Amino acid sequence: AYLDSIIKDEKTDKDTLKDAQEQKIALTQNMEKETIVEGLIKAKGFNDCVTTIKDGSINVVIDNAEPLTAAQAAQVMEIVRRETDEKPENIKILPKN
């Protein structure tokens, strides 16, 4: 809503407008990636998950009946890396507990 108000304001200067538009595009792209990652993880048999993506940081919270095995964590990591192109050191996979 904040970015939309800047974009719609006729008094917004060109640089601010461009910055707000770029931020909105980035936000939308991250939301799309979050949805894709969550869907792919759920499709692998996990109960549920929540993914948050920010510049240089991705958190994946997994709701699973059992603790994640190393193989399951690797599977989740591969999905996140493939869909986001993020470096492994910037990805955190956390249990819901």
N, C-alpha and C positions, 0 to 999 in steps of 0.2 A: 504494500500500500504506500509506503514511504517513497519508494522509487517511482511508482506510478504518479504520485503527486508531483514529483520533480519533472517527470517526463511531460505531463499534461500542462504544466504551468507555462504560459506564454512568455513569462518574464525570465525563464531559465536561460542562462547564456549557453552558447554552443558547446563549450568545453564541459560544463556541468551536465548538459543534456547527453552528450556523448558518453561521459563516464557513467551516468545513471543507466543508459541503455545497455552498455557493456556489462554492468553489474547485474542487470536483470537477465540478460542472456546467460551469463555464467550461473546464476542462481537456478534458472530453468533447466540448464544442462545438467547441473548437479542433481536436481530433483529427479530428472529422468534416469540418470545413472543409478541413483538410490533405489528407485522402483525396479529397475532391471535386475540389479544385484540381489535385492530382497526376493524377487520372484524366482530367480535361478537357485538361490540357496534353499528356499522352501521346496522347490521342485526336486531337490536332492534328498528330501525326506526329513528335514528339520522342522520342528513344530512351528517356529516363528522366528523372525529376526527383525532388527531395526538397524538401518545403516544411516550414518551421517557423513557427509563429504564436505570438507572445507579445503581451501588451498593447502596442499602438503600434508593433509591429515584425514584419515578415514577410520571411523570406528564402526565395528560390526558387533552388535550385541545379539547373541544366539540364545534362544529359548529352546532347550532340548531336555528331554527326560533324563538322560545320562550325561555325565561329563564328556566333553569332546575328546576324542582320541586324536593322536598325532595325525593319522590319516584323514580324519574329518577336518581338522584345522587346516591341513594342506589343501584339501579340496576347496574349502571356503576361500583360502588365500588365493588359489588359482582363479577362482571366479572373479574375485575383486580385482586382481591384477589385470586379468584379460579385459574386463569391462571398463576399467578406469585408467589403465596405463600408469598406475601409481607404483612407486618403489615399495618393496616389502617392509622396509624399516619405517614407513609412514602409515602402515596398516596395523590396526589393533583389533584382534578378535577376542571378545570378552563373553563369558557366560552371563546369563541373566541373573544368577544368584546374587 
